[in-house]
Amino acid sequence: MHKIQLILAANLLLGTMAFAQNSSLGNDIRNDQQDLRHDQQELRHLEYRVDQDKQRLNMDRRRHAGRGAIEADRAQLRRDQEQVKRLKADMRRDRQDLKRDRREARHRYRRG
């Protein structure tokens, strides 16, 4: 009788652990999707800032602004472009992680 209870308890525990793993994987997928959407919004904002920086630099050049103002505009443009580059790399990693998590979820579902 004691062995049967032990076996039932082990099966219940393993089933609960498998369910917990699947649900945490589902949460990971949802969090990755939300993170990706947030990064896309931030990317649009940064690209808008880069466009503004380019316009400001062109305007300063046309108005023959001082060298300091033009250099400041160039520096700001480079910083914003570097932020865009880093964000795109982060988004690429997030997409790869999301793809891997979905693949794991399908694999776990098939194994049942």
N, C-alpha and C positions, 0 to 999 in steps of 0.2 A: 504494500500500500504506500509506503514511504517513497519507493522508487517511482511509482506512478505520479505522485504529487511533484516529485523533483523534475520528472520529465515534462509534465504539464507546465510547471513554473518556468523551465528553461525555454520551452516553445513560446510561451507568452512573452517572456523577456526578449527573445530574439525577434519576434514579430513586432513588438513595440519599438525596438531599436531600428528595424528596417523601415518602419513607418516614419520614425523621427528623421532618419537619414533622407528619405524621399521628400519630406516636408521641408527640411532645411535646404535641400537642393532647389526646391520650388521657390523658396524665399530668396536664394541666391540669384536665381534667374530673374525674378521680379526686381530685385535690387539692381542687378546689372542693367536691366531695361530702363529703370528709372534714372540710373546714373548716365546712361547713354543719351537719354532725352535731355537731361540737364546739360550735358556737355554740348549737345547740338544747339541748344539755346545760347549757351555761352559762346560758342563758335560764331553764331550769327552776330552776336553783340560785338565780339572782337573784330570780325571782318568789317563791320560798320565803322568801328574806330579806326581801322587801317585805312579805309576809304577816306574818312575825315582827315587823317594825318596826311594822306597823299594830296588831297585838295588844299590843305593849309600850306604844304610845302610848295606846291605849284603856284599858289597865290602869292606867297612870299617871294618866290623867284620872279614872278611877273612884276611885282611892285618894287623890285630891287631892294628888298629888305637887307638888313645888316647880316654879315657873315654869321654872327652868333645866333641870330634867330633861325637862320637856315640850318645851321648845324644842330640846334636844339630840335627842330622839326625832324631832321634825318634820324637823330638818336631815338626820338620817340617812335618814329616809324619802324626802326629796326627792333626796338623792344616789343612793340605790338606784333610785328611779324614773327618774332621768336616765340611769343606766347601762343600765337595761332599754330605754329609748327609743333610746339609741345603738346597742345591740346589735341591736335589731330593724331599724334602718336599715341596719346592716352586713349582716344576713342578707338583707334585701331586695336590696341590691347584689350579694351573692354569688349569689342565685337568678337575677338578671338576667344576670350573667356566665356562669353555668352554662348558661342557656338559649341565650345567644349562642354559646358554645363548641360546644354540641350542634348548633346550626343550621349552624355552620361545618363541623363534622365531617361532617354529612349532605351538605352542598354539595360538599365535597371528595371524598367517596365517590362521589357521582353523577357528578362530572366525571371521576373515575378517573384 
